[in-house]
Amino acid sequence: MGEQRMLKFVKVARDMPVKRGADERRTDFGEIYREFAAEKAAEQASRCSQCGVPYCQTHCPLHNNIPDWLKLTAEGRVREAYELAQATNTFPEICGRICPQDRLCEGNCVIEQAGHGTVTIGAVEKYITDTAWDEGWVPAIRPLAERAESVGIIGAGPGGLAAADRLRRQGVQVTVYDRYDRAGGLMTYGIPSFKLEKDVVMRRNGQLADGGVSFVLDCNVGADIGFEEIRARHDAVLIATGVYKSRDLGGPGAGLGGIVRAIDYLTASNRKGFGDAVPDFDSGELDAAGKRVVVIGGGDTAMDCVRTAVRQGAAKVTCLYRRDRANMPGSQREVANAEEEGVEFAWLTAPRAFVGERTVSGVRVARMRLGAPDVTGRQTPEEIPDADYIEPAELVVKALGFEPEDLPRLWGVEGLEVTRWGTVKADFLSKRTSLEGVYAAGDIVRGASLVVWAIRDGREAADSIMAWLDGRAAVAAE
């Protein structure tokens, strides 16, 4: 018998790719994890227990066939592993970098539950896809036959691009409309380069463009082009705008200078990484250099902001979060990375007011305690009386999450139904909206969520659109 390839978790310890030291990575925006070598990737993949009910797969929104591509990697069959990974995932190299694996696949790994330490699924996924690009195994998009039908996609984020990829491979003519000057949505302008280097996203954008997807950029629907005009141009339309309206925070002093939205702060930083002219950054307004920075929020966007401020040379970075560490919604891995890089976390705190003359000089902070559980089962934060203090700050970043924009009003469209939360109402399975031939997918339907969920929604929407187009074609042929 040959050597046992799998189930090595009993004698091989969990090992992540080498993480660059905190002092080094604080000084640049490069990704913090180094690459797995082929031997290390195979070794770590071999720890998979190949269990009969793979919880890693069931807890992945895309239901990626993780055990099988881990086995192929352990056997050195990396090209086959890549082909299996991309069969269910349009952008595996992106998910390998930014998915919160600790909450999804790795967090539900059977050997993790057994105390052996999870298989490093995300790092292996990144390794096999990066290897595929390096080796030229990623084929160009070349449909077997062209179709006359066209689909307009509003939004070039992960949901829209996943749908564009799937539709174009089946010969449909695809046009993607986006408000920004580069495609990618939050993958391009929201997520910092230390988590997702931008050439990774631009490479996929290039593949789509080379494959025949048309991009209409710097295009605001409702201003530069009407929604009904897009409907008239195409056989079907997919709304995949994401959610970009920032949740706001009022209170005394909320209008002071130096209090900014997370999306503006992160976009400015990413634009500087591209070498763009960014007046609000160059003026110092969106640059943390030399400043005491306070970030309000506890999600992954807040973690992106605190870690960006460190790299910009902030004098001090503090994160205010109203619950404790155990109740934080962001990735624990990101919290640990931020702490290593020098970020201070003020748990159980909330801003009461902002102090300063014209620009902010500090935040009046209330200390909190966790009271009775709310309807979700989470303990509700409540203020501790007379325990306020002032946290000095020259820059305050509000990272309180995102809400949907009022699309029917912005676009002047009648009949597009929305929920009471403002998200577009679409059928759970088919992604159909209340308008004939109009579909919706991603955060604009489910609310602010993960890139991996947007990819799944975009793929499912593309399949529904194809079925609808095929049905119309069949009727026309009769």
C-alpha positions, 0 to 999 in steps of 0.5 A: 500500500502507498503512503496514507495521503489524508487524515494527517491531522493526528500527527501534522499540526495546523499551520498557516502561511507565514504572517509578516511581522507587525512592525513590517506590515504596518508600513505598507499596504501589501497582503500580510500572509506570505504564499504557501510553498507547494509542499506546505500546501500539500501538507496542510491539505493532507490534514483533512479528515475526509469526513462523511458529512463535510460541515466545511462544505455545508457552511460555505455559501457556495457549497464548494467541494472543499474535501475533494480539492483538499485531497487533490492538493495533497496528492499534488494534483493542483490543476485538478484542484483548481478546476474543481474549486472554480466550478462552484466559485467564480472568484476563488482567489478572492474568497481565499483572501477575504472570506471570514473562514473562521466563521464559515468553513474553517469554523465548522471543520470537524477536526477543529471541533475535535480540538486538532485545529482546523484545516487552513482551507482559505490559504489552500484555496488562495494557493491553488488559484494563484498557482493556476493563474501563474501557470496559465491554467485559467482559460479565457472566456470563449463561449461556444456560440453567441446568443442574440439576447443581451443582459444589462447588469447594474453594479460591478461588485462581486454579485454583478461580476459573478453573474456577468461571468456566468452569462457571458460564458453561455454566449449572452451579450452582457453590459455592466453599468457602474458608478465608479471608474473601475469595476469591482465595487467594494472589492476595488474601493472598500476592502484595503490592499493588505487583505486583497491586493488590487491587481487580483481584482483588476486581473478578473476585470481584465478577463471579463473585458477580454471575454466580451463583457462591456463595461460602462463606467463612471455611470450613475443610473438615474442621472447619466442614464435612466433605468427605463433606458437600460431596460429598453436596451436589454432583454433582461436587467440585473440590479446588483448595486450593493448597499452604499448608504452609510448608517449615520450617528447623530448627537452633539458635535456630529457636524464637526470637521474631521468626522468622516464615513468609513466608505469615504475614508477607505475609498480615498486610501484605495484610490491613493494606492492606484496612484489617483489624485485624491484632493480630500486625502491630499488636503489631510481630511481623509489622511490619518498621518500623525493624528489620533484616530477613533473608529466607531463600530465593531464589524469588518469595515471597522477593522479595515479602517483601524488597520488602514489608519495604522498604515497611514501613520496615525499617532494612535488608533482606538476602536470603540465598540458597545459590546464586548469582544465575544459579541463582536460581529467582525472576524476574530482573526481581523481583531487579532491582526489589528491588536498585533499592529497596535490598535487599542480596543475600548470594549463596552463603550459608545460615543455620546458626543463629539467635542471641538470648535470647528474640527473634532478634538475628542469623543465623549465616550460612555461606558457600557454594560451588557444587560438583558438579552434582546429578541435575537438573544444578544445582551443589550448594551446599556450606559453606566451612569456618570462614567463618561470620559473624553477620548482625544481624536483629530479624526473620527471614522464612523463604521456603523454599517450600510443600508440600501439607497432608495432606488425607486426614488433615485431612479424614478422607477415605478413598480419596483417593490422594496421591503420595509428595510428598503432592500429590493424585494426579489424571489428567494430562489429565482431572484425575480423582482416585481418588474418583468425581466428585472432581477436583483441579487446581492446586498441590495436584496439581502442587506449588507453581507459577505462577498461570498454570498454576493457571488452565490446570489449573482450565479443563481441570478444568472441561471434564472435569467438564462432559464427565462431567456431560454423560455422566451426563445422556445416560445418564439420558435413555436 
